[in-house]
Amino acid sequence: MKIKAGHLGIAGALTFCSLYTILALVLKFFPNQTLKFIGTIHMMPKLEYIKPFITVTPQAIAIGIISHTIIVFVFFCVTAMIYNLFQK
């Protein structure tokens, strides 16, 4: 079975873009709760020291969405191409 690399890349990029947007908005509107939750997951003992330096601006959200979406698109395209090469 062949996988269409472009379609898989677009699907992965759109999914990641949606999740990234949701998480960025949650971080923007609920920074203390989100950082506490992230700190609990990653076990960051010194979270209170870095909280003042974390700011979420609209430009940061836009740049993050664009750059990460491109990276995910390329990753899924390459993965599909490698998969298709091994199907011969």
Secondary structure as GFF3:
##gff-version 3
##sequence-region A 1 88
A	DSSP	alpha_helix	5	29	.	.	.	ID=ss1
A	DSSP	alpha_helix	31	42	.	.	.	ID=ss2
A	DSSP	alpha_helix	47	50	.	.	.	ID=ss3
A	DSSP	three_ten_helix	51	53	.	.	.	ID=ss4
A	DSSP	alpha_helix	58	86	.	.	.	ID=ss5
###
